[in-house]
Amino acid sequence: MAAALALAGCTASPPAADPPAADPPAAGPPPAGQVVPAGGLRLVAFDSCDEALRQLRTAAKAAVGPWGLGPGGYMRQFDAKRAAVGGAAEGATPASAPDFSGTNVHEAGVDEPDLVKTDGRRIVTVTGGVLSVVDAASRRVTGRLALDPGAERFAGDEGSLLLHGDRALVLLHADRTVKGPVPGGQTRPGRTPQARLVLLDLAGAPRVVGEYRIDGLLVDARQSGTTARVVIRSAPRLDFPYLPGRRTDAQRIAANRAVIDKATLDDWLPRYEIRDDVRTVGTGRVGCDRVNRPAGFSGASMVTVLSFDLGASALGAGDPVTVFADGDTVYSNGARLYVANDDRWRTWRGGPSGTRDTGTEIYQFDTEAGTPRFVAAGSVPGWLINQYALSEWDGHLRVATTTGDTWVRQRSSQSGVYVLRADGATLKRVGAVTGLGKGEQIFAVRFVGGTGYVVTFRQTDPLYGVDLRDPAAPRVTGELKINGYSAYLHPAGDGRLIGVGQDATGQGRVTGTQVSLFDVADPARPARIAQHHVPGGWSEAEHDPHAFLYWEPERLVVLPVQQPGVVTDRADGTRRAPSGGVLALRVGDRGFTVAGTVDHPGALADGGEWASIRRSLMIDGVLWTVSDAGLKATALAGMTTLAWVPLT
């Protein structure tokens, strides 16, 4: 069988004819002649659509539990969990570009979707399904477009966008009304989750030029040049019965397997719809010639990589490539894209609540040009904290994970860094260092060139330095133990790291936001040379590094910090309203100095009392801060307000 993705053309054609249902054989080892390299995964293409359906039924019947596919019947891919996306180092701005910062990204030159983007002359933001364009020079709104008027929204579902020239690609979550079964029987009756991608022209008043919808949830996306790669996670549309009363698990599993026996490829493969500005221009589903699978798989979930040219006149079919696997973390350095899957909670394992798998599966795609091409797959023990636990350097992928239990009294957890390299179709392990932070778990990771930095925490914060220059023999070079922890690490040049997290007592009780400055120039003697503490504070940058800004020309750190506010009397009771401004710190040779703070007016369109600042940008020496209520322009000299631009 082919060990690479089948790349035959995919068009918006009618679904393939379904072969007659047959009693599939019991799940067992891979077919004869299919080689599964030791210590790694290997993706293979299906021989035919009939063979694809047969293997899907077999795998799903082996994985299904009494309440459906997934532990407890709740499909992991529909838990509305967002993959932690992060920021990082330098703002990926060419030297000839205007004097502005992008939002924080992991790898220079690889953009990530966020709620605000700028090209140095305009600021584009999306919140609550409404896109707004602000002119940075005149400091006023020049365009606004409601993308989802009246749509039901949930926390964290405000949408995100990518920007290229006069084009913006907005990524939204939507539901589609359906007459048939919904995936896993776990969503609202009559509706199925969809990812909605909207292409906008910003040359004049914002207008929709194309739209693409596909079954599933958005995992993440990456943009290199004009090309956006969008990763979607979906599930089969199988309507498992609810059997009330005194039914055994065996009876429920048998009923669920009967549903799988009748399923067709249409019930598994993602469907999509293409629209122009007013109407549907094409529909289809991912063809079975575009589908691949690992040697062992459950049939419970699929990951689809879509590709779109933001410079094109319209959105096409997305050139989809699908793998029967799960995925919740995306990392890309531009040339390659990795999708990783935390396998702990994926499928039924035969017990009342399943058993915990502690492995992470990783799929590598070549994305330098054209259709993404599968290169290799592999796995490592443990689970990832976020995309910053992945980094490719000199042809090697470094992966930091935690293994063991962190939720029981006798903590068996520890962490390690694994080095993988593609060997044929397998990501093979070439080196590892383990035993970091025994009884603790990873809270932050950062790779800088040939060095990795790992923060673990339970009561104190060990910061480990790991020398990775020899991929076959990584080693710990130094360790620093302090109270509290860093949840995000950012390179600041000159052998320094900035950490954002929480201070804590010696017993591990957190006490508020802390910003740390580490000197890591001597790998054997890492040291913290400065700390700024905000008692009782917390920051969005601790879990979403997009909220962090480091502006190198001014050596300025800007991050949102919320603190408990004062108790206020209201007609319907007493409420404690938090404050949600940003803190600006200058990084000096000896530590931090406070440059100032910025707050936004509290009134929101929905009647709320406060507006938490979410993001910060620099444009031509002006600090712009963004909240759901609006944007504020602030002069760095004296931190004086230049303009308030409401979005409501």
PALUM-311514 format. One line per field, with one value per residue (C-alpha): z, x, y; residue number from 1; residue in three letters. Coordinates in steps of 0.5 Angstrom, whole numbers. Each point is the difference from the previous one (the first is absolute). Example, Ala and Ser with C-alpha at 12.3 -4.5 7.8 and 13.67 -1.06 7.14 Angstrom:
PALUM-311514
Z	16; -2
X	25; 2
Y	-9; 7
i	1; 2
aa	ALA; SER
***
This chain:
PALUM-311514
Z	0; -1; 6; -2; -1; -6; -4; -6; -2; 5; -3; 3; -3; 3; 5; -2; -1; 7; -1; 3; 8; 2; 7; 1; 3; 7; 1; 0; -2; -7; -6; -3; -4; 4; 4; 7; 2; 7; 4; -5; -3; -8; -4; -6; -5; -1; -6; -2; 2; 2; 4; 4; 2; 2; 4; 3; 2; 3; 4; 3; 2; 4; 3; 2; 7; 3; -1; -7; -2; 5; 7; 3; -7; 0; -6; 1; -6; 2; 7; -3; 3; -4; -1; 4; -5; 2; -2; 0; -2; -5; -3; -7; -3; -6; 1; -6; 3; 4; 7; 3; 4; -2; 5; 4; -4; 1; -6; -4; -7; 2; 2; 5; 0; 5; 2; -3; -5; -3; -6; 3; -3; 2; 6; -2; 6; 1; 6; 1; -8; -2; -3; 0; -3; 3; -4; 5; -3; 1; 6; -2; -3; -7; -1; 4; -3; 4; -2; 5; 2; 5; 1; 7; 3; 5; 4; -4; -7; -2; -6; -3; -6; -5; -4; -7; -4; -1; 2; 7; 1; 6; 4; 3; 4; -3; 1; -6; 0; -2; -1; 1; 6; 4; 1; 6; 2; 5; -3; 0; -4; -7; 0; -2; 1; -5; -2; -4; -4; -2; -6; 1; -5; 4; -6; 1; 5; 3; -5; 0; -6; 2; 5; 2; 5; 2; 5; 6; 5; -1; 3; -2; -7; -2; -6; -4; -5; -4; 2; 6; 3; 4; 5; 1; 5; -2; 2; -3; -1; 4; 4; 6; 3; 8; 3; 7; 6; 2; -6; 1; -4; -4; -3; -1; -4; -4; -2; -2; -4; -4; -1; -3; -4; -4; -1; -7; -2; 0; 8; 1; -5; 1; -4; -3; -3; -4; -1; -3; 3; -1; -2; 0; -6; 2; 5; 1; 5; 1; -5; 3; -5; 5; 6; 4; 6; 5; 1; 6; 1; 3; -6; 6; -3; -6; -1; -7; -2; -5; -4; -3; -4; 3; -6; -4; -3; 4; 5; -4; 3; 5; -3; 6; 3; 5; 5; 5; 6; 5; 1; 5; -1; -6; -1; -6; -2; -7; -4; 4; 4; 6; 3; 7; 4; 7; 0; 8; -1; -7; 0; 4; 3; 3; 7; 3; -1; -5; 2; -1; -6; 1; -7; -5; -8; -4; -8; -4; -7; -5; -1; -4; -7; -2; 3; 7; -1; 6; 2; 6; 6; 7; 8; 6; 7; 4; -2; -2; 4; -7; -7; 4; 2; -8; -4; -6; 0; -5; -3; 7; 4; 7; 5; 7; 4; 7; 1; 6; 5; 3; 3; 5; 7; -2; -6; -5; -5; -3; -7; -5; -7; -6; -7; -6; -7; -7; -2; -6; 2; 8; 5; 3; 7; 0; 7; 7; 6; 6; 7; 1; 5; 3; 4; -4; -7; -6; 0; -5; -6; -4; -5; -2; -6; 3; 7; 4; 6; 4; 6; 4; 7; 6; 6; -3; -7; -3; -7; -3; -6; -5; -5; -7; -4; -1; -1; 2; 7; 3; 7; 5; 1; 6; 5; 4; 5; 2; 3; -5; -7; -7; -5; -6; -2; -5; -2; 1; -3; 3; 4; 3; 1; 2; 4; 1; 5; 8; 6; 6; 7; 2; 0; -7; 1; -5; 2; -7; -6; -1; -5; 0; -3; -1; -1; -4; -4; 5; -2; 7; 4; -2; 5; 1; 0; 1; 1; 0; 4; 0; 6; -2; -7; -6; -7; -7; -2; 5; -5; -6; -2; -6; 6; 1; -3; 0; -4; -1; -2; 6; 4; 3; 2; 0; 3; 2; 8; 3; 8; 4; 1; 5; 2; -3; 2; -6; 0; -1; 6; 1; -5; 0; -7; -2; -3; -7; -2; -3; 4; -4; 3; -3; 0; 2; 2; 7; 0; -2; 1; -1; -6; 2; -1; -5; 2; -5; 2; 3; -4; -4; -6; 4; 7; 3; 5; -2; -7; 1; -4; -5; -4; -1; -7; -1; -7; -1; 7; 3; 4; -2; 5; -2; 4; -2; 1; -4; -2; 4; -3; 6; -1; 3; 3; 6; -2; -2; -4; -7; -2; 2; -6; 3; -4; 3
X	0; 2; 4; -2; -6; -4; 0; -5; -5; -6; -6; -7; -3; -6; 2; 3; -5; 0; 2; -5; 0; 4; 2; 7; 5; 2; 5; 7; 7; 2; -1; 5; 6; -2; 7; -1; 7; 2; -1; -4; -6; -1; -5; -3; -5; -6; 0; -7; -7; -3; 7; -1; -7; 2; 6; -4; -6; 5; 4; -6; -3; 6; 0; -7; -2; -7; -1; 3; 7; 4; 0; -7; -2; 2; 4; 6; 1; -7; 2; 1; 7; 4; 7; 5; 3; 6; 4; 7; 6; 1; -6; 2; 1; 5; 5; -4; -7; -3; 2; -5; -1; -4; -4; 5; 1; 5; 4; 2; -3; -6; -6; -5; -8; -2; -5; 4; 5; 3; 4; 3; -5; -7; -2; -5; -3; -6; -4; -7; -1; 1; 7; 2; 5; 4; 5; 6; 1; -6; -2; -7; -4; -1; -4; -4; -3; -5; 2; -5; -5; -5; 5; 0; 7; 4; 6; 6; -4; 1; 4; 7; 3; 6; 2; 4; 0; -8; -2; -2; -2; -5; 0; -7; -4; -7; -5; -4; -7; -1; -6; 5; 4; 5; 7; 0; -7; 4; -2; -7; -5; -1; 7; 7; 7; 3; 6; -2; 6; -2; 5; -1; 2; 2; 2; -6; -6; 1; -3; -1; 3; 0; -2; 2; -4; 2; -2; 4; 3; 6; 7; 4; 3; 7; 2; 6; 0; -6; -2; -4; 0; -7; 0; -7; -2; -7; -3; -5; -7; -3; -6; 1; -7; -1; -2; -3; -2; 4; 4; 7; 6; 1; -7; 1; 7; -4; -5; 5; 4; -6; -1; 8; -2; -5; 4; 3; 6; -5; -1; 8; 3; 0; -5; 1; -4; 3; -3; 1; -3; -7; -1; 3; 4; 2; -1; 4; 4; 7; 1; 3; 6; 2; -1; 6; 0; 5; 2; -5; -6; -7; -4; -2; 3; 3; 5; -1; 6; -3; 4; -2; 3; -2; 2; -5; -6; -4; 0; 0; -1; 6; 4; -2; 5; -3; 3; -4; 3; -1; 3; 0; 7; 3; 7; 3; 7; -3; 4; -4; -6; -1; -7; 1; -6; 0; -2; -2; -8; -1; -4; -4; 5; -4; -1; -6; 4; 6; 7; 5; 5; 6; 2; 0; 0; 3; -1; 5; -2; 4; -3; 5; -4; -7; -4; 3; 4; 0; 7; 0; -3; 2; -1; 3; -2; -4; -4; 1; -1; -1; 3; 6; 2; 1; 6; 4; 7; 6; -5; -2; -6; 0; -6; -1; -5; -2; -2; -3; -5; -1; -6; 1; 3; 6; 2; 4; 1; 6; 2; 5; 2; 0; 4; -3; 2; -4; 3; -5; -7; 2; 2; 5; 3; 7; 1; -3; 1; -5; -1; -1; -5; -2; -7; -1; -2; 2; -3; 4; 5; 4; 5; 6; 4; 4; -3; -6; -3; -5; -4; -3; -4; -4; 3; 6; 2; 6; 2; 4; 5; 1; 6; -3; 6; 2; -7; 2; 2; -4; 2; -2; 5; -3; -6; -3; -5; -5; -7; -5; 0; 1; -6; 3; 7; 3; 7; 2; 7; 7; -1; -6; -7; -7; -5; -7; -4; -2; 4; -1; 1; 5; -6; -2; -6; 0; 0; 0; 3; 7; 5; 7; 6; 5; 8; 1; 7; 3; -3; 2; -2; -7; -2; -6; 3; -7; -7; -7; -6; -7; -3; -7; 1; -1; 2; -3; 7; 1; -4; 0; 6; -3; -2; 8; 4; 7; 2; 8; 1; -2; 1; -7; -4; -8; -5; -7; -1; -6; -1; -6; -4; -4; -7; -5; -8; -5; -7; 0; 6; 7; 5; 8; 2; 7; 5; 3; 5; 7; 7; 6; 7; 6; 6; 6; 7; -1; -8; -7; -2; -8; -1; -8; -6; -6; -8; -6; -7; -4; -6; -2; -6; -3; 0; 6; 4; 7; 4; 6; 6; 2; 6; 5; 3; 6; -1; 5; 1; -7; -2; -7; -4; -6; -6; -8; -2; 5; 8; 4; 6; 5; 7; 5; 3; -4; -5; -5; -6; 0; -7; -6; -3; -6; -3; -7
Y	0; 7; 3; 7; 4; -1; 6; -1; 6; 1; 4; 2; -6; -5; -5; -6; -6; -4; -7; -5; -1; -6; -4; 3; -5; 1; 5; -2; 1; 4; -4; -4; 4; 6; 2; 4; 2; -1; 6; 4; 1; 0; 3; -4; 1; -5; -4; 2; 3; -7; -2; 7; -1; -7; 2; 6; -5; -5; 6; 3; -6; -2; 7; 2; 0; -1; 8; 0; 2; 3; -1; 1; 1; 7; 1; 4; 4; 3; 3; 7; 0; 4; -2; 4; 5; 4; 6; 1; 3; 5; 3; -3; 7; 1; 6; 4; -1; 6; 1; -4; -7; -6; -4; -5; -6; -6; 0; 6; 1; -5; 3; -2; 2; 5; 4; 6; 2; 6; 1; 7; 4; -3; -4; -6; -3; -5; -1; -3; -1; 7; 2; 7; 4; 6; 5; 0; 7; 4; -5; -1; -6; 0; -7; -4; -7; -5; -7; -4; 5; -3; -6; -4; 1; -3; 2; 0; -1; 7; -2; 2; 2; 0; 6; 1; 6; 2; -7; -2; -8; 0; -7; -1; -6; -1; -5; -3; -2; -8; -5; -6; -2; 5; -3; -4; 2; 5; 6; 4; -3; 1; 4; -2; 4; 3; 5; 6; 4; 6; 4; 8; 5; 6; 5; 4; -1; -8; -5; -7; -3; -7; -5; -8; -4; -7; -5; 0; 5; 5; -3; 6; 3; 2; 5; 1; 5; 0; -7; -2; -7; -2; -6; -3; -5; -4; -6; -5; 1; -6; 0; -4; -2; 2; -7; 2; -5; -6; -1; -3; 3; -6; 2; 7; -2; -5; 5; 5; -5; -1; 7; 0; -6; 4; 6; 3; 4; 6; -1; 1; 4; 8; 4; 7; 5; 6; 7; 6; 7; -2; -8; -7; -1; -7; -6; -6; -5; -2; -5; -7; 1; 6; -5; -3; -4; -2; -8; 0; 5; 1; 3; 5; 6; 3; 6; 4; 5; 5; 5; 7; 5; 7; 3; -3; 3; -6; -5; -7; -7; 0; -5; -5; -5; -4; -5; -5; 3; 5; 6; 6; 4; 3; 2; 3; 3; 1; -5; -6; 0; -5; -2; -4; -4; -1; -7; 0; 0; -1; -7; -5; -5; -5; 3; 4; 6; -2; -1; 6; 0; 4; 1; 5; -1; 5; 0; 4; 3; 4; 7; 3; 0; -2; -6; -2; -6; -5; -1; -4; -2; -2; 0; 2; -2; 5; 6; 7; 7; 4; 1; 3; -7; -1; 3; -2; 1; -2; -6; -2; 0; 2; -2; 1; -4; -2; -7; -4; 2; 8; -1; -5; 0; -4; 4; -4; 5; 2; 4; -1; 3; -5; 2; -3; -1; -2; -7; -2; 1; -1; 6; -4; 2; 1; 3; 2; 2; -2; 1; 7; 3; -7; 1; 6; 2; 5; 7; 3; -2; 4; -2; 5; -2; -6; 1; -2; 3; -4; 3; -6; 2; -3; 4; 4; 1; -3; 3; -5; 1; -5; -1; -2; 1; -7; -3; -7; 2; 5; 2; 5; 5; 4; 1; 6; -1; 6; 1; 0; -2; 3; -2; 4; 1; 5; 1; 7; 0; 0; -6; 2; -3; 3; -4; 1; -4; 0; 1; -5; -1; -6; -4; 1; 5; 5; 7; 4; 2; 0; 2; -3; 2; -6; 0; -6; 2; -5; -7; -3; 6; 3; 6; 4; 7; 4; -1; 4; -2; 2; -3; -4; 1; -4; 1; -3; -1; -6; -4; 4; 3; 4; 5; 1; 5; 1; 7; -1; 7; 3; -7; 1; -6; 1; -5; 0; 0; -1; 1; -1; 7; 3; -2; 4; 0; -2; 0; -8; -1; 1; -1; 0; 3; -1; 5; -2; 4; -1; 1; 3; -2; 2; -5; 3; -2; -1; -2; 3; 7; 1; 4; 1; -3; 1; -1; 0; 3; -5; 0; -6; 0; -6; 4; -3; 4; -1; -1; -4; 2; -6; 2; 5; 2; 6; 4; 6; 1; -1; -5; -3; -4; -4; -2; -2; 7; 3; 3; 5; 3; 2; 4; -4; 7; 1; -6; 6; -2; 3; -3; -5; -4; -3; -6; 0
i	1; 2; 3; 4; 5; 6; 7; 8; 9; 10; 11; 12; 13; 14; 15; 16; 17; 18; 19; 20; 21; 22; 23; 24; 25; 26; 27; 28; 29; 30; 31; 32; 33; 34; 35; 36; 37; 38; 39; 40; 41; 42; 43; 44; 45; 46; 47; 48; 49; 50; 51; 52; 53; 54; 55; 56; 57; 58; 59; 60; 61; 62; 63; 64; 65; 66; 67; 68; 69; 70; 71; 72; 73; 74; 75; 76; 77; 78; 79; 80; 81; 82; 83; 84; 85; 86; 87; 88; 89; 90; 91; 92; 93; 94; 95; 96; 97; 98; 99; 100; 101; 102; 103; 104; 105; 106; 107; 108; 109; 110; 111; 112; 113; 114; 115; 116; 117; 118; 119; 120; 121; 122; 123; 124; 125; 126; 127; 128; 129; 130; 131; 132; 133; 134; 135; 136; 137; 138; 139; 140; 141; 142; 143; 144; 145; 146; 147; 148; 149; 150; 151; 152; 153; 154; 155; 156; 157; 158; 159; 160; 161; 162; 163; 164; 165; 166; 167; 168; 169; 170; 171; 172; 173; 174; 175; 176; 177; 178; 179; 180; 181; 182; 183; 184; 185; 186; 187; 188; 189; 190; 191; 192; 193; 194; 195; 196; 197; 198; 199; 200; 201; 202; 203; 204; 205; 206; 207; 208; 209; 210; 211; 212; 213; 214; 215; 216; 217; 218; 219; 220; 221; 222; 223; 224; 225; 226; 227; 228; 229; 230; 231; 232; 233; 234; 235; 236; 237; 238; 239; 240; 241; 242; 243; 244; 245; 246; 247; 248; 249; 250; 251; 252; 253; 254; 255; 256; 257; 258; 259; 260; 261; 262; 263; 264; 265; 266; 267; 268; 269; 270; 271; 272; 273; 274; 275; 276; 277; 278; 279; 280; 281; 282; 283; 284; 285; 286; 287; 288; 289; 290; 291; 292; 293; 294; 295; 296; 297; 298; 299; 300; 301; 302; 303; 304; 305; 306; 307; 308; 309; 310; 311; 312; 313; 314; 315; 316; 317; 318; 319; 320; 321; 322; 323; 324; 325; 326; 327; 328; 329; 330; 331; 332; 333; 334; 335; 336; 337; 338; 339; 340; 341; 342; 343; 344; 345; 346; 347; 348; 349; 350; 351; 352; 353; 354; 355; 356; 357; 358; 359; 360; 361; 362; 363; 364; 365; 366; 367; 368; 369; 370; 371; 372; 373; 374; 375; 376; 377; 378; 379; 380; 381; 382; 383; 384; 385; 386; 387; 388; 389; 390; 391; 392; 393; 394; 395; 396; 397; 398; 399; 400; 401; 402; 403; 404; 405; 406; 407; 408; 409; 410; 411; 412; 413; 414; 415; 416; 417; 418; 419; 420; 421; 422; 423; 424; 425; 426; 427; 428; 429; 430; 431; 432; 433; 434; 435; 436; 437; 438; 439; 440; 441; 442; 443; 444; 445; 446; 447; 448; 449; 450; 451; 452; 453; 454; 455; 456; 457; 458; 459; 460; 461; 462; 463; 464; 465; 466; 467; 468; 469; 470; 471; 472; 473; 474; 475; 476; 477; 478; 479; 480; 481; 482; 483; 484; 485; 486; 487; 488; 489; 490; 491; 492; 493; 494; 495; 496; 497; 498; 499; 500; 501; 502; 503; 504; 505; 506; 507; 508; 509; 510; 511; 512; 513; 514; 515; 516; 517; 518; 519; 520; 521; 522; 523; 524; 525; 526; 527; 528; 529; 530; 531; 532; 533; 534; 535; 536; 537; 538; 539; 540; 541; 542; 543; 544; 545; 546; 547; 548; 549; 550; 551; 552; 553; 554; 555; 556; 557; 558; 559; 560; 561; 562; 563; 564; 565; 566; 567; 568; 569; 570; 571; 572; 573; 574; 575; 576; 577; 578; 579; 580; 581; 582; 583; 584; 585; 586; 587; 588; 589; 590; 591; 592; 593; 594; 595; 596; 597; 598; 599; 600; 601; 602; 603; 604; 605; 606; 607; 608; 609; 610; 611; 612; 613; 614; 615; 616; 617; 618; 619; 620; 621; 622; 623; 624; 625; 626; 627; 628; 629; 630; 631; 632; 633; 634; 635; 636; 637; 638; 639; 640; 641; 642; 643; 644; 645; 646; 647; 648
aa	MET; ALA; ALA; ALA; LEU; ALA; LEU; ALA; GLY; CYS; THR; ALA; SER; PRO; PRO; ALA; ALA; ASP; PRO; PRO; ALA; ALA; ASP; PRO; PRO; ALA; ALA; GLY; PRO; PRO; PRO; ALA; GLY; GLN; VAL; VAL; PRO; ALA; GLY; GLY; LEU; ARG; LEU; VAL; ALA; PHE; ASP; SER; CYS; ASP; GLU; ALA; LEU; ARG; GLN; LEU; ARG; THR; ALA; ALA; LYS; ALA; ALA; VAL; GLY; PRO; TRP; GLY; LEU; GLY; PRO; GLY; GLY; TYR; MET; ARG; GLN; PHE; ASP; ALA; LYS; ARG; ALA; ALA; VAL; GLY; GLY; ALA; ALA; GLU; GLY; ALA; THR; PRO; ALA; SER; ALA; PRO; ASP; PHE; SER; GLY; THR; ASN; VAL; HIS; GLU; ALA; GLY; VAL; ASP; GLU; PRO; ASP; LEU; VAL; LYS; THR; ASP; GLY; ARG; ARG; ILE; VAL; THR; VAL; THR; GLY; GLY; VAL; LEU; SER; VAL; VAL; ASP; ALA; ALA; SER; ARG; ARG; VAL; THR; GLY; ARG; LEU; ALA; LEU; ASP; PRO; GLY; ALA; GLU; ARG; PHE; ALA; GLY; ASP; GLU; GLY; SER; LEU; LEU; LEU; HIS; GLY; ASP; ARG; ALA; LEU; VAL; LEU; LEU; HIS; ALA; ASP; ARG; THR; VAL; LYS; GLY; PRO; VAL; PRO; GLY; GLY; GLN; THR; ARG; PRO; GLY; ARG; THR; PRO; GLN; ALA; ARG; LEU; VAL; LEU; LEU; ASP; LEU; ALA; GLY; ALA; PRO; ARG; VAL; VAL; GLY; GLU; TYR; ARG; ILE; ASP; GLY; LEU; LEU; VAL; ASP; ALA; ARG; GLN; SER; GLY; THR; THR; ALA; ARG; VAL; VAL; ILE; ARG; SER; ALA; PRO; ARG; LEU; ASP; PHE; PRO; TYR; LEU; PRO; GLY; ARG; ARG; THR; ASP; ALA; GLN; ARG; ILE; ALA; ALA; ASN; ARG; ALA; VAL; ILE; ASP; LYS; ALA; THR; LEU; ASP; ASP; TRP; LEU; PRO; ARG; TYR; GLU; ILE; ARG; ASP; ASP; VAL; ARG; THR; VAL; GLY; THR; GLY; ARG; VAL; GLY; CYS; ASP; ARG; VAL; ASN; ARG; PRO; ALA; GLY; PHE; SER; GLY; ALA; SER; MET; VAL; THR; VAL; LEU; SER; PHE; ASP; LEU; GLY; ALA; SER; ALA; LEU; GLY; ALA; GLY; ASP; PRO; VAL; THR; VAL; PHE; ALA; ASP; GLY; ASP; THR; VAL; TYR; SER; ASN; GLY; ALA; ARG; LEU; TYR; VAL; ALA; ASN; ASP; ASP; ARG; TRP; ARG; THR; TRP; ARG; GLY; GLY; PRO; SER; GLY; THR; ARG; ASP; THR; GLY; THR; GLU; ILE; TYR; GLN; PHE; ASP; THR; GLU; ALA; GLY; THR; PRO; ARG; PHE; VAL; ALA; ALA; GLY; SER; VAL; PRO; GLY; TRP; LEU; ILE; ASN; GLN; TYR; ALA; LEU; SER; GLU; TRP; ASP; GLY; HIS; LEU; ARG; VAL; ALA; THR; THR; THR; GLY; ASP; THR; TRP; VAL; ARG; GLN; ARG; SER; SER; GLN; SER; GLY; VAL; TYR; VAL; LEU; ARG; ALA; ASP; GLY; ALA; THR; LEU; LYS; ARG; VAL; GLY; ALA; VAL; THR; GLY; LEU; GLY; LYS; GLY; GLU; GLN; ILE; PHE; ALA; VAL; ARG; PHE; VAL; GLY; GLY; THR; GLY; TYR; VAL; VAL; THR; PHE; ARG; GLN; THR; ASP; PRO; LEU; TYR; GLY; VAL; ASP; LEU; ARG; ASP; PRO; ALA; ALA; PRO; ARG; VAL; THR; GLY; GLU; LEU; LYS; ILE; ASN; GLY; TYR; SER; ALA; TYR; LEU; HIS; PRO; ALA; GLY; ASP; GLY; ARG; LEU; ILE; GLY; VAL; GLY; GLN; ASP; ALA; THR; GLY; GLN; GLY; ARG; VAL; THR; GLY; THR; GLN; VAL; SER; LEU; PHE; ASP; VAL; ALA; ASP; PRO; ALA; ARG; PRO; ALA; ARG; ILE; ALA; GLN; HIS; HIS; VAL; PRO; GLY; GLY; TRP; SER; GLU; ALA; GLU; HIS; ASP; PRO; HIS; ALA; PHE; LEU; TYR; TRP; GLU; PRO; GLU; ARG; LEU; VAL; VAL; LEU; PRO; VAL; GLN; GLN; PRO; GLY; VAL; VAL; THR; ASP; ARG; ALA; ASP; GLY; THR; ARG; ARG; ALA; PRO; SER; GLY; GLY; VAL; LEU; ALA; LEU; ARG; VAL; GLY; ASP; ARG; GLY; PHE; THR; VAL; ALA; GLY; THR; VAL; ASP; HIS; PRO; GLY; ALA; LEU; ALA; ASP; GLY; GLY; GLU; TRP; ALA; SER; ILE; ARG; ARG; SER; LEU; MET; ILE; ASP; GLY; VAL; LEU; TRP; THR; VAL; SER; ASP; ALA; GLY; LEU; LYS; ALA; THR; ALA; LEU; ALA; GLY; MET; THR; THR; LEU; ALA; TRP; VAL; PRO; LEU; THR
***
